């Protein structure tokens, strides 16, 4: 076995690895780029990345690609992307044609005539496109799209190069500098110096010097200003073929067919080896976030988020462990393929050290202090003395810690064991068990079990100051003191501590990392401080590995590194946003201001002071507002107008945060409402079922460190349907007002006409009633007068002076009352009774006292307060006398009774005359007009009076009286007079 190990070592010594490259990730056709052949890169003013390639032009926002091409292209390849002050993108093809982007389309500029050859152009003063062609320099106004002028340079131009608003036309005979105004000067008479083997191709202003670069001739550069020529660029191979030179204020990037070389402005190398050495690099661009984009003609684009983060690969194997000690700037590193290498932390040189015979990843490397011993733990524990294997133990070594006298403790699958490199243990700790005498191998190795710990071991640490042995197992955390007493170490709440690693800090403080509960600081076997994610002290509670650099604790979590200052409690977090690749980190080591990470890609390193907080705001740019996949145009007032049926819109936006795109949170709100989380991967906000009205939509992006982007504001106005438009509603309101006004006017007119007719009718009826009543009265009064005069005349004929005088006096009083009542519609009941008494007294005189009358008034009747129509009762009393009593022989009697009823007054006129039937027979013989007229006139008067009384009218009821033999013995007339004729006065 020894010979096999020596052979592997000798074979491995043939490999020396110095390669170091920035960490990058590829953007190519596997994630959406149309092709891997990239010629030019440009970031526009808004922040989008434009990519010219062999299939046209593409815009990239960090998530989505939008492709542009034009049917007029002589070839599909485009290059040399430019931008004007009004953000119009221009580019060229290799046939000399010019294109620009307008309304998401690539347009051919037909006013620039191509000669079929390519010479790079440039835009001066953000407006004027300047391009050399044959013997002239042409100027073109990109705003008006018209040629301006041309300037002769007197030589055939085959290439051009540009500085800040200055161009260099490289011709066959001379190199001419020119500016935007056409001023030119010859800066070199010939394309070659005497020693030149080929023509200058690139001219760059670097610092205070103007330097000419050759494509393939070594030493590659000369100076314009007459200084020595033939300067050699350090580390640039003589065989290098330069494809482009890119400069910034502090860097020079030389793109070659074998990678890109990185220099400062004095052309001093900033990397030990070219970047992307296996690829043909065509262009380098630095964006506003500080990211570098390196394009190639065969692999796509390498995105470099952080030049401070470098990778040192170890062949094709991953790195899994660092040794505990660094000697002479060198660490031992273990790999995933049972190999151990040395790694120089200054030069990044990697050399093979030993190869483990068992094909298993290295779990832990431990160098015993002050010796050449190296412990290697994988599925077997190996002890090396230098490069020579000393022994192996078939037990999986998880962790090692040195005690003393070459004795060390190992955490193994079965618990914790003590091993010794010597055969004799000089001083035995109390917690060691006894050797097994029947196992010579174990006795020789001094294989001793640490008592009483027998759970699965994870990590061991021996504190030389306190002489405590800390042991982390699958059951929790414990320690053994110097006299062998074991203590379970728990959190103050009694929970177990599942430790992943244990380190010494200072002032007797021990740092314990855990798999789920963060970090705990222990002192005197007690927890004195904890750091956890839930208290915003850590970004992740899961800690796999850690190392201490001064007061800063560096921790490995899932796809991130945390740096915690144990004095100030400041936390820094490094993740994908800072350039860390999304790979598993197995171990961590700090050395002389650098952090080294063991990963499956190799060794990642970065400075300990590398900034971690991303202070740059994300950028959100509006791309389109669409309805049903149709682009909407923005109005002059900055609002997107929609019809009322177009109530679903999509707001397409670009989220320009290339370094942290996956960690960006997107939120939106409408009309100042609450912020709503939105999926940042969609890059489109769908708004559905918008009601008519105005909407202000705000979209923000928040980076991983809580920096908020300037809100993207989109104003949308959904039109109301025409029946809800203000003009339509105004018309409707006006129409309704007009119709209502017309209706009211017509209605008022109708009402006025109706009222006029009703008033006229009422007036006519009243006049008619008055005239009829007056006529009836005028006809009734003469009738009574005629009867009275006949009576007086009879007294005169009989010379009865006394009765004539008495009768005449009463008659005159009655006449006066009748005349007075004839002019009044209603009179008190007392007046009516008084008139009846006068009338009956006169009739009694006329009948020679044979007429007996009686007027009975109920006690509950107030005759002064009750008013009835005038002369309403008298005609019926007169009829009782004239038609009932006049022809009766013997005693004649009439009784008038007044009774109060619920809704009127009942007047009963009772006589003992001959009855109505006999009276009608006698009247039929006489045919006297005044008799029939009195009856009909009285009925007519009642009809007129009842018209204004409703249902409670004046009514009559006749009752014919007969004796037991059927002979008529009189008539009873009942008259009902309504309460409407009763008027109340104050008592």
Phi, psi and omega in degrees: 000322180300317181295324178294319178295320180295321178297316179297322180294314181297321178294320180291330181295343179288344183256122174239126183248122176244353189300132174218132184218150174299153178284133181216166172227150186273140168241111185209199185290351177282341179236025169121345179290135185299333184205166176260355180269096186253135182248330186205149180230146179205138172253125183278179185296332179280334179121356178288149177262126178254134187235120174262132185212187186280005176236013176128222185230138182226139173253138186231134179247015182097346181225315185240150176250138173238125188259143179231136169209174184218137183291344182275357179296131175289331173222162183279342184285138176231159181203182173050070180281134179229165181217137178269175180295333177265026170066031174266130181271130176240154176203173181233157165256176185279003175259005177090006178276152180244141181228155176218156183263127178217127179052048178060026177228150178266118186252141175275130175274103187279348181275354173257114184271128181266147174260010177088359180245155182256128169221129185302141176252174179210155176254120179262146176053028176061017183217320191261122178273122183244129180213123174287145180204122185051247185257012186229159169250120184259142178241134185224131179274111183286343181279315180267353181056051175217146177293146180258293180201183176216151180237132180282139175246358172071015179207156178286123181266129177245349177201166178213153178220156190224146170247213179275105180055031173217143180237158178233113177269120182261109182252181181288333184248334185202166175248126186242131174265140180216160180235189186289340181266003177092356177296138181219154174213144179278122181254352177202129188283331182232155178290341182231147165277175184299328183267356182292139174259345178208176185279153170296142180238324179237138175234122186231142172269107183240111186065235179260009185247150171252118189242135176263133178247140176257153182290312187222358182274130176267135023267020165081327184226152168223169179254143182287324194279020176089001177288175182305142180261173175072039178284137179269131175278123183302141175067357179273116185298151178298332183274001184295139177250110185280129180252335179194153175234123183242132183234148170233188180295335185233354187227154171232127179245121179253112182271128180231176178284355178231050177101183181240139182252136189246123183227165168272184185289348174263013179061038172263133185299139175251000173220150184284344182211158178296152177270140182054051187298337182269007185231153177273109186268130184254334185198153175228136179220140174250125181271181186288343176277351184094359177287150175251138178243120182243116183263151177229163179268006182217349186235346184108221183237129173267119180264119183248102183284337185205113179288343178284342181264113185242160181235131173245098181288151177245080183060230179250014183251157179268158178261134186241341184203148171250150175286162183285335183245148172246119182240126179054048178063022185233133173250149168273138179233139176256152184241176180279357181235052172049040178236150175238131179239165167256144183229122178273117186286349177266315185259352184064019178287134181240127179228146176295146179242291175219159175242130181277137183291344181257130184281086182207147182294148178283125182269318182210145174237132182220120176262124181285126184303145175063021176221176173262009184284137176232121175264131178240122179250122166222235175280353175223146176270125180244140173243123178248138170256098192070235177265358184267128175291136180256310174200165177229148180230125185285073176206139185285116181270117181266324185201153180227149172214140182272139179256285176186167177050043179062018175261138179223160179250140179237134171272120184234178183298325185269359180143232178226137181230156176252132179233156183222141179279343176258164181277342183238126175272117186290317179223126186261122174295155184294338184271005178273142174278182180266149178292155179272112187293335183271009178238091185300323181295317179292324179295321180293322181274357185055048178286108183235137179276135176281121182262149356262027185279119179226016177273170181298123185279147178235316182205145176229147179210129179252123179268109184292334181287309182270350184060032175263139173256114178270133183228122175255125181232179177291346179265349181141202184242140177209174177213154176245130177273184187291342180257009173090010177278130182261137179232131170282129179256122182230166174291161179304332179276004177092357180285150178289156178250116179258093190274148174254331179201155181226129181225152175273140176250248178215165180058036178072016181267135177246134180260128179239122174263153183230169180276344185213349186238024173078219186244143175228135174261128183245142175212126183057041176065022178229150176283122179255342178195145176234153176232123184220158180294321184293342177260014181059029178261337178227159175270342181204136181278346182272114181240121180265315182221157178206163175209152182249131176236096186069241178260004183259125177263118179261129187231144177257123174238192180292110175058028178204161174235133179246137177240114184245121174279115185286353178262310182267349183066014177289135181243132172241142183234131179242126183216201179302327179298335180261006177107354180295129176290154182278070178231161180287134178257123186266328184205166182217144179213138177249138181203121174046055174078014177228152177248131179244134181240133176270116183227173178290345178271341186138211182258117174269142178217149176202158180293148179292340179261016178297127181301142180246337182273129179271101183276351183280132178291139168296158181241130174245124180240135179285130177260302183209153166242119188235153171231120180054045179064015175252128183290136178260143179268143178277137180284172179297335180272007178078025182238143175265116185269132179234146171287164185294336177279342180270068187257018174229123182229157174239127176258108179267129183225157174255129178257100190265081175217083191289330183283325188235028186306320183285342183256008180278135172260139180242135176226156176218160174212159182237127178052044175071017179283200181282153179283136183241132178292143181225144180293115184289344182286337185284327183055028178206135179250119181261123178246121184244156174054048178283128176283157177304138181148185181256140181227132171250110183259124178245133179236130178234158174237142181235122182280182187294343179254015175083009178282129187259136179286158171297127186300140169272121183249127178236122179260125182235136177233116177267118184293146172286149173300157188303331181283354174247003177290149184300321182292321180292318179295324177296317178298318179297316180298315179297319179296317179297316178300317179297316180294317179298317180296317179297316180297314181296320179297315178295320181294316178298321178297317179297315181297317179299316179296318180294317179297321179296316179295318179297317179296318179296317180296315180298318180297317179297317180296317179298316178297321179296315180299314180298317182294320180293316179297316179298318180296318181296316179298319181295332179277327180286320182300312177300326180297313178296319180299319180299315180297319181294318181296323177300319180295315180297319181299321181293324176294325180291318180296327182269003177060034178267086187292322184295310180293325180295318181291316179297318182292320182294324179294313179294324181295319181294322179294318180295321180297320180296320180292319180298317179297322180290316182290337181293335180266002181238137181285319181234145180225159175297148179300330180296322178295319180296319180293320179298317179296321179297318180297318178296317181296313183294324179295324177293318180293327179296320176298318184294329181268021176055044176063014177277351180266125177245130179231156180216128178248117184247123182243125179299150183292335183273011180256125175263102187291341180278334184268340183268128179245138179225163177303143183292144176054037180275327186267327186305319181299325182283328174293320179297318178297321180298323181282312188289322186256342181253318187260339186299320184263008182273141175264146179091203185291139180239128184223139175226134181236130179243122183242132177249121180233146179266126177248175185297318185237027177168192179244135177255122178248120182248124179248113184241132178229165178246037184282201186275355179091162187288324184296313179292325180296318180294327178294316179293320180294326179295331179284325185278319182055044180275129186292323185291333178291310181293328181292322181298318181292311182293324180295321179294320178295319180296321180296317177299320179299317180292317181296325183287347183296328182259011186253001180068224184275337180270082187257171173282126183232156180238146176218121181261138176231119178272131183257140180224156176268187185291346179262001179088012179272140180293132181235016176136183182223145174241127178246123177253123180247128178255123179245121186295163176292343182299346180265007181260131179239135182256142176238166181296140180283000000 
